[in-house]
Amino acid sequence: FASPDGSRILILSIEDGTPLYTLIDGSDTVIENGSLGMVTDKADFSNGLTVKEVSETEYIEDTYTLTAHTKARYDDPCSERRFTFTKDGAEMTVIFRLYDDGMALRYILSSSDGTALTIKDEATSAHLPENATVWAMPYTATLEGMYGKTTVGYLNGSSVALPLLAQNGEKFLLMTESGINPAVSGTRACGDAGGIRYTPVEKNTAVSSPFTSPWRVLVE
């Protein structure tokens, strides 16, 4: 589906039960086959999924104001679509919002019997080439430090703080999160095979069902 002005296209695919997304900006592929999903004690939602339901595309017109501003109101339109998957009786809905300058996604997780879930890890990633440039800060509990310039390949196995900025060819990509759920810790980024992955600061956290994750935000 497309962003409101048609400049961005988001493609969701399922390969042997594994959900993948591709973000296209005009003729440029910003992210190709980025991974999706969360890992819980009830089900590993990163693979082995069955599609249950796909919503129609909904146009959303958000507005907001700022104390320090240059105009009275700011418009933030997006296209939203929801994809619901099942595994082992549990459900995961992925909510995608596609904007004219990027995208956001979040998860809604439900256990089969309504009991609590334990969030063990996350699979959401931006699939980027190893030589893509990254400006990032090593993760610390205080979120204090200096941003440095490195590459995706060099970050493999390392944890860095959010937000971070990546450059893939001529395209820049800001990765961060929003809409924090107080039931879980914040998120950091981890260099992973083939890109940069979101991962919880604290794993094995019990949450009630249904659980709504923070937004994973990717701004061009």
NORURNOR-V882996 format. One record per helix or strand of 3 or more residues. SS is the DSSP state (H for helix, E for strand). FROM is the first residue (numbers start at 1). TO is the last residue. If there is no record, write none. Layout:
BEGIN
<<SS	FROM	TO> <SS	FROM	TO>>
END
This chain:
BEGIN
<<E	8	15> <E	18	25> <E	28	35> <E	38	40> <E	50	54> <E	58	64> <E	74	87> <E	90	99> <E	102	110> <E	117	122> <E	125	127> <E	133	136> <E	148	151> <E	164	168> <E	171	178> <E	187	192> <E	195	200> <E	205	207> <E	215	219>>
END
